[in-house]
Amino acid sequence: MLFANSAAILTDAFPSDQRGLALGINGVAAIAGSFIGLVLGGILAPIQWRLVFVVSVPIGVFGTVWAYRKLVDLSPRRQARIDWWGNVTFALGLIAIMVGITYGIQPYGGHTMGWTAPGVLAALIGGLALLVAFALVERRVAEPMFNLSLFRIRAFTAGCVATLLAAIGRGGLQFILIIWLQGIWLPRHGYAFTETPLWAGIYMLPLIAGFLIAGPVSGYLSDRYGARPFATGGMVAAAVSFLLLELLPVDFSYVAFAALLLLNGLAMGLFSSPNRAAIMNSLPADQRGAGAGMSATFQNAAAVSAPFAQALNVAFTFALAACLIAAAASLLRGGRYHHEDHAALEGEAAEPVPSGLAPVLQRSA
């Protein structure tokens, strides 16, 4: 809810030629908070693991009060009914698939994996069936939770696909790096297991630093030159970083490791802000909240890829492939797309938009 609404609020608050920078700064805040939480959790966990959850309470209370008092809602509002059938089928479908994956990667009988277990098969097949039912429901209800007709906007669809694939690559990287550092590299270099959560966060600082540097810069530049070169270039650079990570030995030199983490962070930052701005710019004003939520769903759905990263070479190869496909998806978004809520500019071609969604979607070279 926070990530989806923040993108919609910023899109409403800033003109189209400033949204890349605004969303880039927002991304910096999110990443900085994640890193602070990672380090703080590493400090608190050896003392008492429950403190990791307790410390979140005052932060959540402060954020709630501050948001209620300070945030201004600028988007148009209209009466709408809750899509109960869509919510239920979507939630149950995702839960069933996640349960199936969770038990599928665990041993079953004489097998190292449980993909053939009846319960796992039932959960996966049932979850997929519920998601198919969800898609059918969304095509028929008057106020859908997932407005599928938005996918007729090419810039939006390409951006969402690129978001999903980039998140798969990033999620697999973070999952395996934590295991690599805490379980292998840090203990081999004299760190006690009680200290590894803190030092794993510290040693991953170059990854965060790269994102913090590249996010606002790429957002600013994408406001002037369009999202496609930066989003595509970022995914290609991320793929290169994964390829180089595959070449590292298990007992690596930290200098080389830190340099590759920095390259990956720069690449992901180069991609993230322009891609998010391009997605939000392609949407009509009255669909920005729904579109931001759909984009966030694609990003969060990538979390299911993390359990499949069972070995370093598999994880990095999988992430490399995901980033290259994301680069291709980013190329397919076309030129610079900005939705206009008024009349089309005379002489410019417009992207076809489904009826009832938007007056015009402008395309400029």
KETIGU-76927 format. One record per residue (C-alpha): residue in one letter; x, y, z. Coordinates in steps of 0.02 Angstrom, whole numbers, padded with zeros to 5 digits, always signed. Last residue first. Layout:
BEGIN
aXYZ
...
***
This chain:
BEGIN
a+00501+00554-01518
s+00339+00607-01437
r+00192+00496-01401
q+00037+00566-01321
l-00095+00461-01238
v-00267+00535-01261
p-00440+00547-01183
a-00414+00413-01054
l-00488+00254-00987
g-00668+00242-01046
s-00619+00171-01214
p-00453+00083-01220
v-00305+00190-01272
p-00219+00185-01440
e-00051+00274-01430
a-00064+00446-01507
a+00029+00514-01655
e+00070+00699-01654
g+00005+00824-01783
e-00109+00921-01667
l-00074+00895-01483
a-00207+00779-01414
a-00343+00858-01310
h-00341+00859-01121
d-00290+00728-00994
e-00125+00700-01082
h-00033+00538-01052
h+00152+00551-01081
y+00248+00425-01183
r+00429+00452-01235
g+00470+00325-01370
g+00427+00141-01378
r+00401+00027-01227
l+00477-00116-01325
l+00655-00068-01275
s+00609-00091-01092
a+00547-00266-01128
a+00714-00308-01209
a+00807-00241-01057
a+00693-00342-00944
i+00737-00498-01046
l+00921-00460-01016
c+00890-00431-00831
a+00796-00595-00810
a+00933-00692-00899
l+01067-00620-00785
a+00962-00653-00630
f+00941-00837-00678
t+01127-00851-00714
f+01167-00767-00548
a+01052-00881-00447
v+01103-01041-00537
n+01289-01002-00518
l+01271-00962-00333
a+01162-01110-00289
q+00986-01130-00221
a+00910-00973-00297
f+00739-01054-00321
p+00681-00990-00151
a+00704-00809-00210
s+00592-00820-00363
v+00430-00802-00262
a+00485-00625-00215
a+00455-00572-00396
a+00271-00551-00355
n+00317-00395-00257
q+00371-00301-00413
f+00222-00355-00516
t+00105-00308-00374
a+00189-00137-00362
s+00150-00107-00546
m-00032-00154-00518
g-00043-00038-00368
a+00033+00105-00467
g-00092+00074-00607
a-00240+00075-00487
g-00182+00236-00405
r-00141+00316-00571
q-00308+00271-00653
d-00401+00436-00631
a-00252+00536-00693
p-00230+00436-00853
l-00077+00323-00854
s+00077+00331-00966
n+00169+00453-00854
m+00158+00329-00708
i+00241+00188-00804
a+00375+00302-00878
a+00413+00372-00705
r+00433+00197-00634
n+00550+00147-00775
p+00652+00306-00763
s+00673+00285-00573
s+00717+00099-00572
f+00836+00072-00716
l+00986+00180-00672
g+00964+00132-00490
m+00973-00052-00536
a+01131-00021-00638
l+01213+00085-00504
g+01175-00048-00374
n+01244-00185-00486
l+01404-00087-00519
l+01424-00053-00332
l+01400-00237-00293
l+01531-00279-00425
a+01656-00158-00348
a+01620-00225-00173
f+01656-00404-00229
a+01818-00353-00313
v+01876-00263-00155
y+01810-00405-00045
s+01925-00532-00125
f+01827-00692-00149
d+01822-00857-00054
v+01681-00927-00160
p+01775-00880-00318
l+01705-00737-00422
l+01663-00777-00604
e+01476-00786-00575
l+01483-00611-00502
l+01551-00550-00670
l+01399-00617-00762
f+01284-00540-00632
s+01368-00371-00655
v+01350-00384-00845
a+01163-00420-00825
a+01147-00266-00714
a+01233-00161-00848
v+01109-00224-00978
m+00965-00186-00859
g+01027-00010-00828
g+01053+00023-01013
t+00872-00024-01049
a+00803+00086-00910
f+00919+00229-00955
p+00894+00226-01143
r+00703+00199-01129
a+00657+00326-00996
g+00655+00486-01098
y+00787+00619-01131
r+00738+00763-01017
d+00640+00684-00875
s+00750+00530-00898
l+00901+00634-00848
y+00826+00683-00681
g+00770+00506-00643
s+00941+00437-00692
v+01025+00558-00572
p+00900+00528-00431
g+00922+00338-00435
a+01106+00324-00484
i+01189+00380-00322
l+01071+00298-00197
f+01067+00138-00299
g+01257+00128-00303
a+01267+00162-00117
i+01145+00021-00078
l+01250-00107-00171
p+01411-00034-00097
l+01336-00059+00080
m+01326-00248+00061
y+01474-00271+00179
i+01383-00175+00314
g+01225-00279+00301
a+01325-00441+00306
w+01419-00369+00454
l+01263-00348+00559
p+01188-00519+00518
t+01361-00604+00538
e+01393-00553+00718
t+01307-00698+00807
f+01388-00818+00682
a+01558-00763+00743
y+01667-00677+00613
g+01840-00749+00579
h+01855-00736+00391
r+01782-00907+00352
p+01631-00862+00459
l+01605-00704+00352
w+01619-00794+00184
i+01511-00947+00211
g+01344-00937+00302
q+01321-00751+00330
l+01401-00689+00169
w+01340-00821+00046
i+01169-00837+00127
i+01144-00648+00122
l+01211-00643-00055
i+01090-00779-00111
f+00933-00686-00061
q+00996-00516-00116
l+01041-00577-00290
g+00881-00677-00316
g+00778-00526-00267
r+00872-00409-00384
g+00852-00523-00535
i+00669-00559-00499
a+00640-00373-00465
a+00713-00330-00635
l+00599-00458-00717
l+00442-00393-00634
t+00483-00211-00665
a+00523-00246-00849
v+00353-00330-00868
c+00269-00181-00783
g+00361-00055-00893
a+00318-00148-01052
t+00134-00154-01003
f+00126+00031-00957
a+00216+00092-01113
r+00107-00020-01222
i-00059+00043-01155
r-00175-00104-01189
f-00120-00168-01019
l-00232-00037-00941
s-00380-00141-00999
l-00341-00264-00860
n-00399-00144-00726
f-00351-00247-00575
m-00470-00208-00431
p-00613-00203-00555
e-00758-00078-00537
a-00895-00135-00658
v-00854-00319-00645
r-00837-00425-00802
r-00657-00426-00858
e-00595-00429-00679
v-00695-00587-00643
l-00614-00680-00788
a-00440-00630-00730
f-00481-00685-00552
a-00547-00853-00615
v-00379-00879-00701
l-00295-00831-00537
l-00405-00957-00444
a-00357-01094-00567
l-00173-01053-00544
g-00191-01066-00355
g-00285-01231-00368
i-00150-01304-00480
l-00011-01246-00364
a-00099-01296-00202
a-00156-01465-00268
l+00017-01504-00336
v+00096-01460-00168
g-00031-01562-00071
p-00008-01713-00184
a+00182-01710-00165
t+00270-01713-00334
w+00355-01544-00310
g+00424-01596-00140
m+00610-01581-00168
t+00757-01687-00108
h+00655-01843-00145
g+00637-02000-00038
g+00473-01944+00038
y+00462-01756+00021
p+00606-01636+00049
q+00562-01449+00050
i+00563-01338-00105
g+00383-01385-00145
y+00322-01344+00029
t+00355-01158+00010
i+00310-01160-00175
g+00139-01236-00140
v+00106-01115+00003
m+00153-00969-00110
i+00039-01034-00248
a-00108-01056-00128
i-00082-00884-00052
l-00076-00803-00225
g-00238-00886-00279
l-00325-00850-00115
a-00281-00666-00125
f-00329-00647-00309
t-00491-00744-00293
v-00545-00647-00137
n-00497-00474-00198
g-00579-00499-00368
w-00739-00566-00290
w-00746-00420-00169
d-00716-00283-00297
i-00750-00138-00178
r-00873-00012-00249
a-00824+00156-00318
q-00875+00337-00290
r-00762+00462-00376
r-00601+00553-00334
p-00483+00658-00438
s-00302+00659-00382
l-00231+00796-00271
d-00224+00710-00101
v-00114+00811+00017
l+00005+00726+00139
k+00050+00822+00298
r-00066+00777+00441
y-00115+00599+00396
a+00060+00557+00334
w+00141+00624+00493
v+00024+00527+00607
t+00048+00363+00512
g+00236+00384+00496
f+00255+00419+00682
v+00152+00267+00729
g+00249+00155+00610
i+00417+00215+00677
p+00356+00193+00855
v+00306+00011+00818
s+00455-00041+00710
v+00572-00046+00859
v+00469-00186+00936
f+00490-00299+00785
v+00681-00305+00785
l+00675-00299+00975
r+00601-00474+00972
w+00771-00542+00916
q+00852-00494+01081
i+01032-00435+01097
p+01104-00531+00948
a+00958-00469+00839
l+00971-00285+00889
i+01130-00238+00797
g+01092-00337+00639
g+00915-00268+00640
l+00985-00092+00648
v+01099-00130+00500
l+00957-00199+00392
g+00835-00064+00451
i+00957+00072+00404
f+00980-00012+00236
s+00794-00023+00203
g+00769+00158+00255
a+00905+00214+00134
i+00823+00111-00003
a+00652+00189+00027
a+00720+00366+00039
v+00824+00342-00119
g+00669+00276-00209
n+00574+00433-00162
i+00719+00537-00229
g+00707+00441-00393
l+00518+00461-00398
a+00539+00650-00385
l+00680+00653-00514
g+00580+00550-00639
r+00423+00649-00603
q+00494+00818-00652
d+00451+00830-00838
s+00278+00751-00810
p+00225+00884-00686
f+00237+00843-00500
a+00104+00821-00364
d-00008+00695-00452
t+00139+00583-00496
l+00205+00599-00319
i+00040+00542-00245
a+00026+00395-00366
a+00203+00335-00330
s+00177+00350-00143
n+00013+00257-00152
a+00088+00101-00230
f+00239+00096-00115
l+00138+00122+00043
m+00000+00000+00000
***
